[in-house]
Amino acid sequence: MKDKLGIVVGIGIVAAVIVTFSFYVLNAGNLELNEIFPILIVSILVASVMYILWDRIKNIRKGLPAQDERLKITNYRACYYGFIASIWSAVGAPLVSGILFDYELPGNYVTAIVVLCGGLTFMISYLYLAWKGE
């Protein structure tokens, strides 16, 4: 019951985010660079949550628990990789920008890069680890 309730709440949250996100995109008009980063961040997060929910729904339909020990370890490992990627992107993005382009990144761009790198790394590593089975 706890697994089903968590999935229903997750689906409700994803639906609310998608509706809000669609209103934002439809009313945005011309998008600039500082508006594309939030769109990418939300897209990555929504896609990863939808995959995780789909995977858990698939397990419940088979009569299994929504998340077994292998998926918990996969989730922990993917979160660890995303965290490490976030730390190194926070260090590397301003450094690379300063060296290669002689441009100092504003704080909001660095924050967007950190969230994007962490989210992408989590999503890619979760998909890879779940597919590989480790």
C-alpha positions as CSV (number, residue, x, y, z in Angstrom):
1,M,0.0,0.0,0.0
2,K,2.8,2.4,0.8
3,D,4.4,1.8,-2.6
4,K,1.2,2.5,-4.4
5,L,0.6,5.6,-2.4
6,G,4.1,6.9,-3.2
7,I,3.5,6.2,-6.9
8,V,0.2,8.0,-7.0
9,V,1.7,11.0,-5.2
10,G,4.6,10.9,-7.6
11,I,2.3,10.8,-10.6
12,G,0.3,13.8,-9.2
13,I,3.5,15.8,-8.7
14,V,4.8,15.0,-12.2
15,A,1.4,16.0,-13.7
16,A,1.4,19.3,-11.8
17,V,5.0,20.0,-12.9
18,I,4.2,19.2,-16.5
19,V,1.1,21.5,-16.6
20,T,3.0,24.3,-14.9
21,F,6.0,23.8,-17.2
22,S,3.7,23.8,-20.3
23,F,2.1,27.1,-19.2
24,Y,5.6,28.6,-18.7
25,V,6.8,27.5,-22.2
26,L,3.7,28.6,-24.0
27,N,3.8,32.1,-22.4
28,A,7.6,32.6,-22.7
29,G,7.7,34.0,-26.2
30,N,11.2,34.4,-27.4
31,L,13.6,32.4,-25.3
32,E,17.0,33.6,-24.3
33,L,20.0,31.7,-23.0
34,N,19.1,32.4,-19.3
35,E,15.6,31.0,-19.9
36,I,16.9,27.8,-21.7
37,F,18.8,26.5,-18.6
38,P,15.7,26.2,-16.4
39,I,13.8,24.5,-19.2
40,L,16.6,22.0,-19.6
41,I,16.8,21.4,-15.8
42,V,13.0,20.8,-15.5
43,S,13.1,18.5,-18.6
44,I,15.9,16.4,-17.2
45,L,14.3,16.1,-13.8
46,V,10.8,15.3,-15.2
47,A,12.2,12.7,-17.6
48,S,14.2,10.9,-14.9
49,V,11.3,10.9,-12.4
50,M,8.9,9.6,-15.1
51,Y,11.4,6.7,-15.9
52,I,11.7,5.9,-12.2
53,L,7.9,5.9,-11.7
54,W,7.4,3.8,-14.8
55,D,10.0,1.2,-13.5
56,R,8.3,1.1,-10.1
57,I,4.8,0.7,-11.7
58,K,6.2,-2.1,-13.8
59,N,7.5,-3.9,-10.7
60,I,4.1,-3.5,-8.8
61,R,2.2,-4.9,-11.8
62,K,4.4,-8.0,-11.7
63,G,3.6,-8.5,-8.0
64,L,7.0,-7.4,-6.8
65,P,7.9,-4.6,-4.4
66,A,8.2,-1.2,-6.1
67,Q,11.9,-1.0,-5.2
68,D,14.1,-4.0,-4.3
69,E,17.6,-4.0,-2.8
70,R,19.2,-3.8,-6.2
71,L,17.3,-0.7,-7.2
72,K,18.0,0.9,-3.9
73,I,21.8,0.3,-4.4
74,T,21.4,1.6,-8.0
75,N,19.7,4.7,-6.7
76,Y,22.3,5.4,-4.0
77,R,25.2,4.8,-6.5
78,A,23.6,7.1,-9.1
79,C,23.0,9.8,-6.5
80,Y,26.6,9.5,-5.4
81,Y,27.8,10.0,-9.0
82,G,25.4,12.9,-9.5
83,F,26.7,14.5,-6.4
84,I,30.4,14.1,-7.4
85,A,29.6,15.5,-10.9
86,S,27.8,18.5,-9.2
87,I,30.9,19.3,-7.1
88,W,33.3,19.1,-10.0
89,S,31.1,21.1,-12.3
90,A,30.9,23.8,-9.6
91,V,34.7,23.9,-9.6
92,G,35.3,23.3,-13.3
93,A,32.7,25.5,-15.0
94,P,34.0,28.9,-13.8
95,L,37.6,27.7,-14.3
96,V,37.0,26.5,-17.9
97,S,35.0,29.6,-18.7
98,G,37.8,31.8,-17.4
99,I,40.6,30.0,-19.1
100,L,39.0,29.3,-22.5
101,F,36.7,32.2,-23.0
102,D,38.1,34.8,-20.6
103,Y,34.6,35.3,-19.2
104,E,33.5,35.1,-15.6
105,L,30.3,33.2,-15.2
106,P,27.6,34.8,-13.1
107,G,26.4,32.8,-10.1
108,N,23.0,31.9,-11.7
109,Y,24.8,30.3,-14.7
110,V,27.1,28.3,-12.4
111,T,24.1,27.1,-10.4
112,A,22.3,26.1,-13.6
113,I,25.4,24.2,-14.8
114,V,25.8,22.4,-11.5
115,V,22.1,21.3,-11.5
116,L,22.3,20.2,-15.1
117,C,25.5,18.2,-14.7
118,G,24.2,16.6,-11.5
119,G,20.8,15.8,-13.1
120,L,22.3,14.4,-16.3
121,T,24.9,12.3,-14.5
122,F,22.2,10.9,-12.2
123,M,19.9,10.1,-15.0
124,I,22.6,8.5,-17.2
125,S,24.2,6.5,-14.4
126,Y,20.8,5.3,-13.1
127,L,19.8,4.1,-16.5
128,Y,23.1,2.4,-17.1
129,L,23.3,0.8,-13.7
130,A,19.6,-0.4,-13.9
131,W,20.3,-1.8,-17.4
132,K,23.6,-3.4,-16.4
133,G,22.1,-4.9,-13.3
134,E,24.7,-3.9,-10.7
